[in-house]
Amino acid sequence: IAAIAVTVDEPMLQGSATLIVLVVMLAAQTFAKPFIDAKTDLLDFAALCCSMLYTMAGMLFYPSVTQRAQGHLCAHGSDNAFCAKDSAVKDTTAVIALLMIVLTLFVAGGV
């Protein structure tokens, strides 16, 4: 995950790549259950879920997504021309985040 932060400059791409890595880690952890104690497996599962929620919240509440909107706070439904693309990207990110939550719950069904 640290390599993503170093190599990728776009915040939304960083968040998306991080979510993909976390989903893969969650699936591997759920399948392998690498710890002897079941409580430790549950703790690792909860930590990965919290990391995913933290990443999704960062993506959703990032003040300005597009380069053109940098330095402006674009409220949802704003009439500013430079905020239109920003709002569309945030809407798409919200849908992707919801899909990631559903995928996480689906993967977690094995817990």
N, CA, C and O atoms as a printed pandas DataFrame, in Angstrom:
     atom_number atom_name residue_name chain_id  residue_number  x_coord  y_coord  z_coord
0              1         N          ILE        A               1    0.834   -1.185    0.000
1              2        CA          ILE        A               1    0.000    0.000    0.000
2              3         C          ILE        A               1    0.876    1.244    0.000
3              4         O          ILE        A               1    0.508    2.247   -0.611
4              5         N          ALA        A               2    2.015    1.207    0.663
5              6        CA          ALA        A               2    2.923    2.356    0.668
6              7         C          ALA        A               2    3.464    2.614   -0.737
7              8         O          ALA        A               2    3.692    3.764   -1.112
8              9         N          ALA        A               3    3.670    1.557   -1.511
9             10        CA          ALA        A               3    4.156    1.723   -2.886
10            11         C          ALA        A               3    3.141    2.474   -3.741
11            12         O          ALA        A               3    3.525    3.214   -4.647
12            13         N          ILE        A               4    1.861    2.294   -3.468
13            14        CA          ILE        A               4    0.821    3.010   -4.214
14            15         C          ILE        A               4    0.936    4.504   -3.934
15            16         O          ILE        A               4    0.848    5.313   -4.858
16            17         N          ALA        A               5    1.129    4.878   -2.684
17            18        CA          ALA        A               5    1.224    6.288   -2.311
18            19         C          ALA        A               5    2.454    6.945   -2.928
19            20         O          ALA        A               5    2.432    8.138   -3.232
20            21         N          VAL        A               6    3.523    6.180   -3.116
21            22        CA          VAL        A               6    4.755    6.737   -3.660
22            23         C          VAL        A               6    4.701    6.848   -5.180
23            24         O          VAL        A               6    5.239    7.798   -5.747
24            25         N          THR        A               7    4.061    5.894   -5.845
25            26        CA          THR        A               7    4.120    5.850   -7.307
26            27         C          THR        A               7    2.961    6.530   -8.011
27            28         O          THR        A               7    3.093    6.873   -9.186
28            29         N          VAL        A               8    1.833    6.742   -7.353
29            30        CA          VAL        A               8    0.646    7.314   -7.990
30            31         C          VAL        A               8    0.386    8.706   -7.416
31            32         O          VAL        A               8    0.368    8.885   -6.198
32            33         N          ASP        A               9    0.182    9.698   -8.303
33            34        CA          ASP        A               9   -0.026   11.068   -7.853
34            35         C          ASP        A               9   -1.495   11.437   -7.699
35            36         O          ASP        A               9   -1.820   12.324   -6.910
36            37         N          GLU        A              10   -2.385   10.785   -8.427
37            38        CA          GLU        A              10   -3.809   11.126   -8.415
38            39         C          GLU        A              10   -4.488   10.520   -7.189
39            40         O          GLU        A              10   -4.453    9.302   -7.013
40            41         N          PRO        A              11   -5.110   11.351   -6.327
41            42        CA          PRO        A              11   -5.705   10.832   -5.084
42            43         C          PRO        A              11   -6.787    9.774   -5.304
43            44         O          PRO        A              11   -6.846    8.799   -4.555
44            45         N          MET        A              12   -7.642    9.945   -6.311
45            46        CA          MET        A              12   -8.707    8.965   -6.535
46            47         C          MET        A              12   -8.141    7.634   -7.007
47            48         O          MET        A              12   -8.655    6.576   -6.646
48            49         N          LEU        A              13   -7.084    7.683   -7.813
49            50        CA          LEU        A              13   -6.444    6.452   -8.263
50            51         C          LEU        A              13   -5.739    5.760   -7.101
51            52         O          LEU        A              13   -5.746    4.533   -7.004
52            53         N          GLN        A              14   -5.131    6.554   -6.219
53            54        CA          GLN        A              14   -4.507    5.982   -5.019
54            55         C          GLN        A              14   -5.547    5.251   -4.171
55            56         O          GLN        A              14   -5.329    4.121   -3.735
56            57         N          GLY        A              15   -6.674    5.914   -3.948
57            58        CA          GLY        A              15   -7.726    5.305   -3.133
58            59         C          GLY        A              15   -8.285    4.049   -3.765
59            60         O          GLY        A              15   -8.505    3.052   -3.078
60            61         N          SER        A              16   -8.517    4.088   -5.067
61            62        CA          SER        A              16   -9.062    2.912   -5.763
62            63         C          SER        A              16   -8.092    1.742   -5.725
63            64         O          SER        A              16   -8.485    0.606   -5.462
64            65         N          ALA        A              17   -6.826    2.027   -5.989
65            66        CA          ALA        A              17   -5.821    0.956   -5.953
66            67         C          ALA        A              17   -5.682    0.390   -4.539
67            68         O          ALA        A              17   -5.523   -0.818   -4.362
68            69         N          THR        A              18   -5.744    1.259   -3.547
69            70        CA          THR        A              18   -5.659    0.801   -2.158
70            71         C          THR        A              18   -6.846   -0.092   -1.803
71            72         O          THR        A              18   -6.681   -1.107   -1.128
72            73         N          LEU        A              19   -8.046    0.288   -2.261
73            74        CA          LEU        A              19   -9.222   -0.545   -1.999
74            75         C          LEU        A              19   -9.094   -1.918   -2.649
75            76         O          LEU        A              19   -9.473   -2.926   -2.053
76            77         N          ILE        A              20   -8.565   -1.958   -3.855
77            78        CA          ILE        A              20   -8.374   -3.250   -4.524
78            79         C          ILE        A              20   -7.421   -4.123   -3.717
79            80         O          ILE        A              20   -7.684   -5.306   -3.502
80            81         N          VAL        A              21   -6.310   -3.534   -3.272
81            82        CA          VAL        A              21   -5.340   -4.293   -2.468
82            83         C          VAL        A              21   -5.979   -4.769   -1.168
83            84         O          VAL        A              21   -5.766   -5.910   -0.757
84            85         N          LEU        A              22   -6.757   -3.912   -0.518
85            86        CA          LEU        A              22   -7.393   -4.295    0.745
86            87         C          LEU        A              22   -8.434   -5.392    0.554
87            88         O          LEU        A              22   -8.558   -6.272    1.406
88            89         N          VAL        A              23   -9.184   -5.360   -0.548
89            90        CA          VAL        A              23  -10.158   -6.425   -0.811
90            91         C          VAL        A              23   -9.441   -7.758   -1.031
91            92         O          VAL        A              23   -9.885   -8.796   -0.540
92            93         N          VAL        A              24   -8.337   -7.721   -1.767
93            94        CA          VAL        A              24   -7.562   -8.956   -1.990
94            95         C          VAL        A              24   -7.005   -9.468   -0.661
95            96         O          VAL        A              24   -7.044  -10.667   -0.383
96            97         N          MET        A              25   -6.488   -8.550    0.156
97            98        CA          MET        A              25   -5.974   -8.958    1.471
98            99         C          MET        A              25   -7.077   -9.530    2.359
99           100         O          MET        A              25   -6.865  -10.509    3.075
100          101         N          LEU        A              26   -8.259   -8.911    2.303
101          102        CA          LEU        A              26   -9.388   -9.394    3.100
102          103         C          LEU        A              26   -9.829  -10.780    2.639
103          104         O          LEU        A              26  -10.118  -11.648    3.462
104          105         N          ALA        A              27   -9.879  -10.984    1.329
105          106        CA          ALA        A              27  -10.259  -12.294    0.797
106          107         C          ALA        A              27   -9.235  -13.352    1.206
107          108         O          ALA        A              27   -9.603  -14.457    1.605
108          109         N          ALA        A              28   -7.950  -13.009    1.104
109          110        CA          ALA        A              28   -6.902  -13.965    1.485
110          111         C          ALA        A              28   -6.958  -14.269    2.984
111          112         O          ALA        A              28   -6.796  -15.419    3.392
112          113         N          GLN        A              29   -7.184  -13.247    3.793
113          114        CA          GLN        A              29   -7.254  -13.449    5.239
114          115         C          GLN        A              29   -8.461  -14.292    5.613
115          116         O          GLN        A              29   -8.369  -15.164    6.476
116          117         N          THR        A              30   -9.594  -14.034    4.966
117          118        CA          THR        A              30  -10.807  -14.785    5.260
118          119         C          THR        A              30  -10.664  -16.248    4.844
119          120         O          THR        A              30  -11.140  -17.146    5.537
120          121         N          PHE        A              31  -10.010  -16.479    3.718
121          122        CA          PHE        A              31   -9.823  -17.843    3.222
122          123         C          PHE        A              31   -8.794  -18.601    4.057
123          124         O          PHE        A              31   -9.031  -19.745    4.444
124          125         N          ALA        A              32   -7.651  -17.968    4.334
125          126        CA          ALA        A              32   -6.542  -18.683    4.978
126          127         C          ALA        A              32   -6.663  -18.759    6.498
127          128         O          ALA        A              32   -6.200  -19.724    7.106
128          129         N          LYS        A              33   -7.279  -17.754    7.117
129          130        CA          LYS        A              33   -7.340  -17.665    8.585
130          131         C          LYS        A              33   -5.962  -17.997    9.173
131          132         O          LYS        A              33   -5.771  -19.050    9.781
132          133         N          PRO        A              34   -5.000  -17.072    8.977
133          134        CA          PRO        A              34   -3.598  -17.381    9.278
134          135         C          PRO        A              34   -3.233  -17.464   10.756
135          136         O          PRO        A              34   -2.135  -17.914   11.083
136          137         N          PHE        A              35   -4.099  -17.053   11.642
137          138        CA          PHE        A              35   -3.755  -17.036   13.061
138          139         C          PHE        A              35   -4.329  -18.256   13.778
139          140         O          PHE        A              35   -5.364  -18.793   13.383
140          141         N          ILE        A              36   -3.650  -18.680   14.826
141          142        CA          ILE        A              36   -4.086  -19.841   15.594
142          143         C          ILE        A              36   -5.371  -19.532   16.352
143          144         O          ILE        A              36   -6.297  -20.341   16.389
144          145         N          ASP        A              37   -5.410  -18.353   16.953
145          146        CA          ASP        A              37   -6.562  -17.934   17.752
146          147         C          ASP        A              37   -7.620  -17.295   16.848
147          148         O          ASP        A              37   -7.297  -16.418   16.046
148          149         N          ALA        A              38   -8.856  -17.718   16.968
149          150        CA          ALA        A              38   -9.952  -17.171   16.154
150          151         C          ALA        A              38  -10.188  -15.696   16.449
151          152         O          ALA        A              38  -10.600  -14.944   15.566
152          153         N          LYS        A              39   -9.929  -15.277   17.686
153          154        CA          LYS        A              39  -10.108  -13.864   18.035
154          155         C          LYS        A              39   -9.105  -12.983   17.296
155          156         O          LYS        A              39   -9.425  -11.853   16.926
156          157         N          THR        A              40   -7.905  -13.489   17.083
157          158        CA          THR        A              40   -6.897  -12.728   16.346
158          159         C          THR        A              40   -7.284  -12.630   14.873
159          160         O          THR        A              40   -7.064  -11.596   14.243
160          161         N          ASP        A              41   -7.855  -13.695   14.322
161          162        CA          ASP        A              41   -8.371  -13.638   12.949
162          163         C          ASP        A              41   -9.474  -12.587   12.832
163          164         O          ASP        A              41   -9.516  -11.825   11.866
164          165         N          LEU        A              42  -10.346  -12.554   13.802
165          166        CA          LEU        A              42  -11.426  -11.568   13.806
166          167         C          LEU        A              42  -10.876  -10.148   13.933
167          168         O          LEU        A              42  -11.377   -9.227   13.287
168          169         N          LEU        A              43   -9.860   -9.970   14.754
169          170        CA          LEU        A              43   -9.235   -8.662   14.911
170          171         C          LEU        A              43   -8.600   -8.197   13.596
171          172         O          LEU        A              43   -8.737   -7.033   13.219
172          173         N          ASP        A              44   -7.911   -9.096   12.905
173          174        CA          ASP        A              44   -7.305   -8.759   11.614
174          175         C          ASP        A              44   -8.386   -8.422   10.588
175          176         O          ASP        A              44   -8.236   -7.479    9.810
176          177         N          PHE        A              45   -9.465   -9.186   10.586
177          178        CA          PHE        A              45  -10.589   -8.918    9.692
178          179         C          PHE        A              45  -11.171   -7.529    9.961
179          180         O          PHE        A              45  -11.431   -6.769    9.028
180          181         N          ALA        A              46  -11.373   -7.202   11.232
181          182        CA          ALA        A              46  -11.926   -5.891   11.603
182          183         C          ALA        A              46  -10.970   -4.768   11.215
183          184         O          ALA        A              46  -11.411   -3.711   10.764
184          185         N          ALA        A              47   -9.672   -4.984   11.385
185          186        CA          ALA        A              47   -8.687   -3.962   11.019
186          187         C          ALA        A              47   -8.705   -3.702    9.514
187          188         O          ALA        A              47   -8.620   -2.552    9.083
188          189         N          LEU        A              48   -8.815   -4.762    8.714
189          190        CA          LEU        A              48   -8.884   -4.586    7.260
190          191         C          LEU        A              48  -10.170   -3.873    6.852
191          192         O          LEU        A              48  -10.152   -3.020    5.965
192          193         N          CYS        A              49  -11.277   -4.216    7.490
193          194        CA          CYS        A              49  -12.544   -3.539    7.187
194          195         C          CYS        A              49  -12.480   -2.060    7.553
195          196         O          CYS        A              49  -12.955   -1.210    6.800
196          197         N          CYS        A              50  -11.895   -1.754    8.703
197          198        CA          CYS        A              50  -11.758   -0.352    9.108
198          199         C          CYS        A              50  -10.849    0.403    8.145
199          200         O          CYS        A              50  -11.110    1.564    7.830
200          201         N          SER        A              51   -9.806   -0.230    7.684
201          202        CA          SER        A              51   -8.920    0.408    6.707
202          203         C          SER        A              51   -9.661    0.700    5.407
203          204         O          SER        A              51   -9.458    1.744    4.786
204          205         N          MET        A              52  -10.517   -0.228    5.004
205          206        CA          MET        A              52  -11.313   -0.006    3.787
206          207         C          MET        A              52  -12.278    1.156    3.978
207          208         O          MET        A              52  -12.401    2.012    3.102
208          209         N          LEU        A              53  -12.963    1.190    5.116
209          210        CA          LEU        A              53  -13.905    2.283    5.377
210          211         C          LEU        A              53  -13.184    3.628    5.460
211          212         O          LEU        A              53  -13.704    4.637    4.984
212          213         N          TYR        A              54  -12.015    3.651    6.049
213          214        CA          TYR        A              54  -11.225    4.869    6.157
214          215         C          TYR        A              54  -10.810    5.358    4.766
215          216         O          TYR        A              54  -10.872    6.555    4.487
216          217         N          THR        A              55  -10.393    4.446    3.904
217          218        CA          THR        A              55  -10.004    4.797    2.545
218          219         C          THR        A              55  -11.200    5.310    1.756
219          220         O          THR        A              55  -11.087    6.300    1.033
220          221         N          MET        A              56  -12.354    4.640    1.889
221          222        CA          MET        A              56  -13.555    5.092    1.179
222          223         C          MET        A              56  -14.007    6.468    1.667
223          224         O          MET        A              56  -14.430    7.304    0.869
224          225         N          ALA        A              57  -13.918    6.698    2.968
225          226        CA          ALA        A              57  -14.302    8.007    3.503
226          227         C          ALA        A              57  -13.365    9.086    2.971
227          228         O          ALA        A              57  -13.811   10.186    2.646
228          229         N          GLY        A              58  -12.095    8.787    2.881
229          230        CA          GLY        A              58  -11.150    9.748    2.324
230          231         C          GLY        A              58  -11.454   10.070    0.874
231          232         O          GLY        A              58  -11.306   11.213    0.443
232          233         N          MET        A              59  -11.877    9.068    0.122
233          234        CA          MET        A              59  -12.225    9.295   -1.281
234          235         C          MET        A              59  -13.509   10.108   -1.406
235          236         O          MET        A              59  -13.611   10.980   -2.270
236          237         N          LEU        A              60  -14.474    9.832   -0.562
237          238        CA          LEU        A              60  -15.759   10.524   -0.665
238          239         C          LEU        A              60  -15.702   11.965   -0.174
239          240         O          LEU        A              60  -16.382   12.834   -0.720
240          241         N          PHE        A              61  -14.906   12.219    0.839
241          242        CA          PHE        A              61  -14.890   13.544    1.445
242          243         C          PHE        A              61  -13.692   14.387    1.036
243          244         O          PHE        A              61  -13.466   15.456    1.602
244          245         N          TYR        A              62  -12.922   13.920    0.061
245          246        CA          TYR        A              62  -11.805   14.709   -0.452
246          247         C          TYR        A              62  -12.381   15.983   -1.057
247          248         O          TYR        A              62  -13.267   15.894   -1.906
248          249         N          PRO        A              63  -11.908   17.187   -0.648
249          250        CA          PRO        A              63  -12.588   18.420   -1.035
250          251         C          PRO        A              63  -12.671   18.677   -2.534
251          252         O          PRO        A              63  -13.728   19.079   -3.021
252          253         N          SER        A              64  -11.616   18.463   -3.264
253          254        CA          SER        A              64  -11.681   18.697   -4.706
254          255         C          SER        A              64  -10.926   17.583   -5.404
255          256         O          SER        A              64   -9.760   17.324   -5.106
256          257         N          VAL        A              65  -11.595   16.932   -6.326
257          258        CA          VAL        A              65  -11.062   15.736   -6.950
258          259         C          VAL        A              65  -10.271   16.076   -8.203
259          260         O          VAL        A              65   -9.137   15.621   -8.360
260          261         N          THR        A              66  -10.845   16.860   -9.088
261          262        CA          THR        A              66  -10.203   17.149  -10.364
262          263         C          THR        A              66   -9.190   18.279  -10.215
263          264         O          THR        A              66   -9.285   19.089   -9.293
264          265         N          GLN        A              67   -8.230   18.326  -11.118
265          266        CA          GLN        A              67   -7.184   19.341  -11.073
266          267         C          GLN        A              67   -7.768   20.746  -11.213
267          268         O          GLN        A              67   -7.305   21.680  -10.559
268          269         N          ARG        A              68   -8.769   20.892  -12.053
269          270        CA          ARG        A              68   -9.370   22.201  -12.302
270          271         C          ARG        A              68  -10.078   22.758  -11.059
271          272         O          ARG        A              68  -10.162   23.973  -10.882
272          273         N          ALA        A              69  -10.578   21.877  -10.216
273          274        CA          ALA        A              69  -11.318   22.310   -9.034
274          275         C          ALA        A              69  -10.431   22.447   -7.797
275          276         O          ALA        A              69  -10.940   22.734   -6.713
276          277         N          GLN        A              70   -9.118   22.250   -7.932
277          278        CA          GLN        A              70   -8.221   22.355   -6.781
278          279         C          GLN        A              70   -8.330   23.742   -6.161
279          280         O          GLN        A              70   -8.316   24.746   -6.872
280          281         N          GLY        A              71   -8.437   23.798   -4.856
281          282        CA          GLY        A              71   -8.534   25.060   -4.150
282          283         C          GLY        A              71   -9.954   25.558   -3.966
283          284         O          GLY        A              71  -10.167   26.577   -3.310
284          285         N          HIS        A              72  -10.927   24.863   -4.527
285          286        CA          HIS        A              72  -12.330   25.238   -4.393
286          287         C          HIS        A              72  -13.070   24.121   -3.674
287          288         O          HIS        A              72  -12.773   22.944   -3.877
288          289         N          LEU        A              73  -14.013   24.480   -2.850
289          290        CA          LEU        A              73  -14.883   23.492   -2.228
290          291         C          LEU        A              73  -16.120   23.370   -3.099
291          292         O          LEU        A              73  -16.914   24.306   -3.200
292          293         N          CYS        A              74  -16.279   22.232   -3.720
293          294        CA          CYS        A              74  -17.396   22.019   -4.639
294          295         C          CYS        A              74  -18.506   21.275   -3.916
295          296         O          CYS        A              74  -18.409   20.072   -3.669
296          297         N          ALA        A              75  -19.559   22.005   -3.582
297          298        CA          ALA        A              75  -20.715   21.382   -2.951
298          299         C          ALA        A              75  -21.477   20.583   -4.002
299          300         O          ALA        A              75  -21.457   20.916   -5.187
300          301         N          HIS        A              76  -22.141   19.534   -3.558
301          302        CA          HIS        A              76  -22.917   18.715   -4.491
302          303         C          HIS        A              76  -24.041   19.560   -5.095
303          304         O          HIS        A              76  -24.799   20.208   -4.374
304          305         N          GLY        A              77  -24.136   19.544   -6.413
305          306        CA          GLY        A              77  -25.160   20.317   -7.096
306          307         C          GLY        A              77  -24.763   21.766   -7.323
307          308         O          GLY        A              77  -25.613   22.599   -7.636
308          309         N          SER        A              78  -23.476   22.076   -7.167
309          310        CA          SER        A              78  -23.005   23.445   -7.361
310          311         C          SER        A              78  -23.141   23.857   -8.826
311          312         O          SER        A              78  -23.005   23.024   -9.722
312          313         N          ASP        A              79  -23.412   25.152   -9.071
313          314        CA          ASP        A              79  -23.597   25.652  -10.430
314          315         C          ASP        A              79  -22.279   26.023  -11.105
315          316         O          ASP        A              79  -22.269   26.338  -12.295
316          317         N          ASN        A              80  -21.181   25.993  -10.380
317          318        CA          ASN        A              80  -19.894   26.352  -10.977
318          319         C          ASN        A              80  -19.494   25.343  -12.044
319          320         O          ASN        A              80  -19.659   24.135  -11.872
320          321         N          ALA        A              81  -18.957   25.867  -13.164
321          322        CA          ALA        A              81  -18.576   24.991  -14.279
322          323         C          ALA        A              81  -17.454   24.038  -13.891
323          324         O          ALA        A              81  -17.454   22.881  -14.310
324          325         N          PHE        A              82  -16.499   24.510  -13.094
325          326        CA          PHE        A              82  -15.370   23.646  -12.747
326          327         C          PHE        A              82  -15.739   22.589  -11.715
327          328         O          PHE        A              82  -14.974   21.654  -11.483
328          329         N          CYS        A              83  -16.906   22.733  -11.097
329          330        CA          CYS        A              83  -17.338   21.746  -10.107
330          331         C          CYS        A              83  -18.178   20.620  -10.722
331          332         O          CYS        A              83  -18.420   19.610  -10.061
332          333         N          ALA        A              84  -18.622   20.775  -11.963
333          334        CA          ALA        A              84  -19.492   19.769  -12.578
334          335         C          ALA        A              84  -18.789   18.419  -12.686
335          336         O          ALA        A              84  -19.345   17.396  -12.289
336          337         N          LYS        A              85  -17.567   18.413  -13.224
337          338        CA          LYS        A              85  -16.834   17.150  -13.367
338          339         C          LYS        A              85  -16.472   16.591  -11.993
339          340         O          LYS        A              85  -16.495   15.380  -11.774
340          341         N          ASP        A              86  -16.137   17.496  -11.071
341          342        CA          ASP        A              86  -15.788   17.081   -9.722
342          343         C          ASP        A              86  -16.950   16.324   -9.073
343          344         O          ASP        A              86  -16.751   15.278   -8.455
344          345         N          SER        A              87  -18.159   16.858   -9.219
345          346        CA          SER        A              87  -19.345   16.201   -8.652
346          347         C          SER        A              87  -19.601   14.854   -9.315
347          348         O          SER        A              87  -19.977   13.896   -8.641
348          349         N          ALA        A              88  -19.401   14.771  -10.627
349          350        CA          ALA        A              88  -19.597   13.501  -11.332
350          351         C          ALA        A              88  -18.603   12.449  -10.854
351          352         O          ALA        A              88  -18.960   11.285  -10.674
352          353         N          VAL        A              89  -17.356   12.862  -10.651
353          354        CA          VAL        A              89  -16.336   11.921  -10.168
354          355         C          VAL        A              89  -16.676   11.457   -8.755
355          356         O          VAL        A              89  -16.513   10.280   -8.432
356          357         N          LYS        A              90  -17.147   12.374   -7.911
357          358        CA          LYS        A              90  -17.518   11.985   -6.545
358          359         C          LYS        A              90  -18.718   11.038   -6.541
359          360         O          LYS        A              90  -18.768   10.105   -5.739
360          361         N          ASP        A              91  -19.683   11.274   -7.434
361          362        CA          ASP        A              91  -20.832   10.365   -7.530
362          363         C          ASP        A              91  -20.381    8.971   -7.952
363          364         O          ASP        A              91  -20.827    7.970   -7.390
364          365         N          THR        A              92  -19.500    8.913   -8.939
365          366        CA          THR        A              92  -18.978    7.621   -9.398
366          367         C          THR        A              92  -18.204    6.937   -8.275
367          368         O          THR        A              92  -18.320    5.727   -8.080
368          369         N          THR        A              93  -17.418    7.712   -7.545
369          370        CA          THR        A              93  -16.646    7.154   -6.430
370          371         C          THR        A              93  -17.573    6.610   -5.344
371          372         O          THR        A              93  -17.286    5.576   -4.742
372          373         N          ALA        A              94  -18.675    7.301   -5.095
373          374        CA          ALA        A              94  -19.633    6.826   -4.089
374          375         C          ALA        A              94  -20.234    5.486   -4.503
375          376         O          ALA        A              94  -20.398    4.593   -3.671
376          377         N          VAL        A              95  -20.564    5.342   -5.789
377          378        CA          VAL        A              95  -21.119    4.074   -6.287
378          379         C          VAL        A              95  -20.077    2.968   -6.162
379          380         O          VAL        A              95  -20.396    1.858   -5.736
380          381         N          ILE        A              96  -18.831    3.267   -6.532
381          382        CA          ILE        A              96  -17.760    2.262   -6.419
382          383         C          ILE        A              96  -17.551    1.882   -4.964
383          384         O          ILE        A              96  -17.353    0.708   -4.651
384          385         N          ALA        A              97  -17.595    2.874   -4.061
385          386        CA          ALA        A              97  -17.419    2.581   -2.636
386          387         C          ALA        A              97  -18.530    1.677   -2.123
387          388         O          ALA        A              97  -18.271    0.752   -1.353
388          389         N          LEU        A              98  -19.761    1.936   -2.541
389          390        CA          LEU        A              98  -20.870    1.067   -2.121
390          391         C          LEU        A              98  -20.691   -0.347   -2.663
391          392         O          LEU        A              98  -20.968   -1.322   -1.964
392          393         N          LEU        A              99  -20.228   -0.459   -3.903
393          394        CA          LEU        A              99  -19.972   -1.789   -4.463
394          395         C          LEU        A              99  -18.857   -2.501   -3.692
395          396         O          LEU        A              99  -18.917   -3.713   -3.485
396          397         N          MET        A             100  -17.841   -1.744   -3.269
397          398        CA          MET        A             100  -16.760   -2.351   -2.493
398          399         C          MET        A             100  -17.277   -2.828   -1.131
399          400         O          MET        A             100  -16.850   -3.871   -0.636
400          401         N          ILE        A             101  -18.191   -2.071   -0.531
401          402        CA          ILE        A             101  -18.773   -2.500    0.747
402          403         C          ILE        A             101  -19.557   -3.791    0.560
403          404         O          ILE        A             101  -19.448   -4.709    1.374
404          405         N          VAL        A             102  -20.351   -3.867   -0.516
405          406        CA          VAL        A             102  -21.121   -5.087   -0.790
406          407         C          VAL        A             102  -20.187   -6.255   -1.043
407          408         O          VAL        A             102  -20.433   -7.362   -0.563
408          409         N          LEU        A             103  -19.105   -6.018   -1.801
409          410        CA          LEU        A             103  -18.128   -7.080   -2.056
410          411         C          LEU        A             103  -17.471   -7.530   -0.763
411          412         O          LEU        A             103  -17.259   -8.724   -0.550
412          413         N          THR        A             104  -17.150   -6.583    0.095
413          414        CA          THR        A             104  -16.544   -6.922    1.377
414          415         C          THR        A             104  -17.477   -7.764    2.232
415          416         O          THR        A             104  -17.052   -8.734    2.859
416          417         N          LEU        A             105  -18.754   -7.388    2.254
417          418        CA          LEU        A             105  -19.720   -8.173    3.027
418          419         C          LEU        A             105  -19.902   -9.559    2.428
419          420         O          LEU        A             105  -20.110  -10.531    3.155
420          421         N          PHE        A             106  -19.824   -9.653    1.104
421          422        CA          PHE        A             106  -19.933  -10.945    0.440
422          423         C          PHE        A             106  -18.739  -11.825    0.809
423          424         O          PHE        A             106  -18.901  -13.005    1.122
424          425         N          VAL        A             107  -17.529  -11.238    0.769
425          426        CA          VAL        A             107  -16.330  -11.978    1.139
426          427         C          VAL        A             107  -16.375  -12.350    2.613
427          428         O          VAL        A             107  -15.948  -13.435    3.006
428          429         N          ALA        A             108  -16.901  -11.427    3.428
429          430        CA          ALA        A             108  -16.947  -11.666    4.870
430          431         C          ALA        A             108  -17.962  -12.748    5.234
431          432         O          ALA        A             108  -17.967  -13.222    6.370
432          433         N          GLY        A             109  -18.806  -13.139    4.312
433          434        CA          GLY        A             109  -19.779  -14.192    4.587
434          435         C          GLY        A             109  -19.118  -15.497    4.999
435          436         O          GLY        A             109  -19.752  -16.354    5.615
436          437         N          GLY        A             110  -17.833  -15.649    4.655
437          438        CA          GLY        A             110  -17.094  -16.850    5.028
438          439         C          GLY        A             110  -16.570  -16.810    6.446
439          440         O          GLY        A             110  -16.046  -17.806    6.944
440          441         N          VAL        A             111  -16.707  -15.659    7.110
441          442        CA          VAL        A             111  -16.171  -15.527    8.478
442          443         C          VAL        A             111  -17.077  -16.208    9.459
443          444         O          VAL        A             111  -16.800  -16.208   10.658
